[in-house]
Amino acid sequence: MNRYTVVIVALFVVACMASTPLRAGGYVGLSYGESSADMNQNDIDDGSLSDFTSDDTDNAWKAFGGWHMKWVGVEAAWQDLGEFAISADSDGSGPVYDAGPVSRTLEARGLSAELLGRIPLGKVIAIFGKVGALWWDSEMVTSGGIVRVTQDQTGLDLMYGAGVDIIIKKISLRLEYERFDKVSSADTSIDFASVGAMFNF
């Protein structure tokens, strides 16, 4: 049993010992976790690149709030999804890059709005699924030799996810997975797994 499993089991036990029944109401919260992006090497390859490496995971966080009834809810969040990179070496034979290192970095963040469907499991636990949209803002920088292209972009695309809420009196714990489709002009998908805490009112 790894340390993450121990932490999750401990949180579940505490929740069951100090919990109150599920009820309708509002909440605000913070979550922190790890994001990963599908940085595609074909997006930067001009035919001269080799020895690709990627740094496609980063720490991410979000601040969120919402309102729910027993079965449905709405939620909005500010999502800071992290920074990702891919790099390679060019032999100079292509039409874009001189010989030498080539890289692309991507930073992504945005405001999401979601509709939640909830299924209570007993009095203190609810699983949920969500679907919505992310108004994203990204900065993508591609560089190699004398080439440096910076693209500041915005867009609106689909997001979805699922998770579980565990209620401990006025505080809830949340374990969650979210996926954001087509962030940036490169149509990069980003996954975000997080642990959070919410204050219920």
Buried (B, 14 or more C-beta within 10 A) or exposed (E): EEEEEEEBEEBBEEBBEEBEEBEEEEBEBBBEBEBBBEBBBEBBBBEBBEEBEBBBEBEBBBBBBBBBEEEEBBBEBEBBBBBBBBBBBBEEEBEBBBBEEBBBBBBBBBBBBBEBEBEBEEEBBBBBBBEBBBBBBBBBBBBBBEEEEEEEBEBEBEBBBBBBBBBBEEBBBBBBEBBBEBBBEBEBBBBBBBBBBBEBE
